[in-house]
Amino acid sequence: MYLSELEEIIAFIACGLILIAFVVSTYKNIKNTIDEEREKEAEKKENEEKIKVLIKYYKTKAALIKKFEKAKKQVKEED
């Protein structure tokens, strides 16, 4: 029932290869997860910048509308 010396060496090599494959796959999964999180963070920052631009655009547009309405009232008052 016992393994011969050659069989034991082959079994240890197989176990070592399985262990190395597990470590490599775990490393790749961790690396992919970190890359995905970096992409999400970059996308989040990009979206925040877009929102800031849109808010600035909205405020500028609102100010222009107010000025237009004010000018319109002045023209009506002059007539």
C-alpha positions in Angstrom: 0.0 0.0 0.0 2.9 2.3 0.5 4.3 4.3 -2.4 7.7 3.8 -3.8 10.3 6.5 -3.6 9.7 7.5 -7.2 6.0 7.7 -6.7 6.5 9.8 -3.6 8.7 12.3 -5.5 6.1 12.5 -8.3 3.3 13.1 -5.7 5.3 15.9 -4.0 6.0 17.5 -7.4 2.3 17.3 -8.3 1.4 18.8 -5.0 4.0 21.6 -5.4 2.7 22.4 -8.9 -0.9 22.5 -7.7 0.1 24.8 -4.9 2.1 27.1 -7.3 -0.9 27.2 -9.7 -3.2 28.2 -6.8 -0.9 31.0 -5.7 -0.5 32.3 -9.3 -4.3 32.2 -9.9 -4.9 34.0 -6.6 -2.3 36.6 -7.5 -3.9 37.2 -10.9 -7.4 37.5 -9.3 -6.1 40.1 -6.8 -4.3 42.0 -9.5 -7.5 42.1 -11.7 -9.6 43.2 -8.7 -7.1 46.0 -8.0 -7.1 47.1 -11.6 -11.0 47.1 -11.7 -11.1 49.3 -8.5 -8.6 51.7 -10.1 -10.7 51.9 -13.2 -13.9 52.5 -11.1 -12.1 55.3 -9.1 -10.9 56.9 -12.3 -14.4 56.8 -13.8 -15.8 58.2 -10.6 -13.4 61.1 -10.7 -14.2 61.7 -14.4 -17.9 61.7 -13.7 -17.4 64.2 -10.8 -15.5 66.5 -13.1 -18.3 66.3 -15.7 -20.9 67.1 -12.9 -18.9 70.1 -11.9 -18.8 71.3 -15.5 -22.6 70.8 -15.8 -23.2 72.6 -12.5 -21.1 75.5 -13.7 -22.9 75.5 -17.0 -26.3 75.5 -15.3 -25.3 78.4 -13.0 -24.0 80.4 -15.9 -27.2 79.7 -17.9 -29.4 80.7 -14.9 -27.4 84.0 -14.5 -27.8 84.8 -18.2 -31.5 84.1 -18.1 -31.8 86.5 -15.1 -29.9 89.2 -16.9 -32.1 88.7 -20.0 -35.3 89.0 -17.9 -33.9 92.1 -16.2 -33.0 93.6 -19.6 -36.4 92.7 -20.9 -38.1 94.4 -18.0 -36.0 97.5 -18.5 -37.0 97.6 -22.2 -40.7 97.3 -21.3 -40.4 100.1 -18.7 -38.7 102.4 -21.3 -41.6 101.9 -23.7 
